[in-house]
Amino acid sequence: MRAEYDLSKLKSRKNPYASKLKKPVTMRLSGDVVDYFKGMADESGVPYQSLINLYLRDCLANSRKVQIHWPQTV
């Protein structure tokens, strides 16, 4: 093995995994929602952010839509 390598001749290339990287976002979630996923994380050994991501990915895969029914006002 050489003591030093000349890296100046290396060609740069794009990261092939860059398109699959997760995008950092800031979300405001209710405490009970976070506690629910943290409890699941403790049981499963999977980080709670990953569990939230898996749940949202499942919603995406199954084309689930939010159904909100607001009470009628008079």
C-alpha angles and dihedrals in degrees: 000000000000122000090225135018128207103233095171091090095055117111117228120233136184120266105257090210096050093099090055097050117115120249115234113233136171117232132178109221131177115260093240090055092052091045090051093053093041089054090051088047091055091051096046102033091233119124112258093236089057090051091052089049091049091050093050091045089053089052089051094047092050095041092237114180126202112249112204120180112192117201115254115255121212 
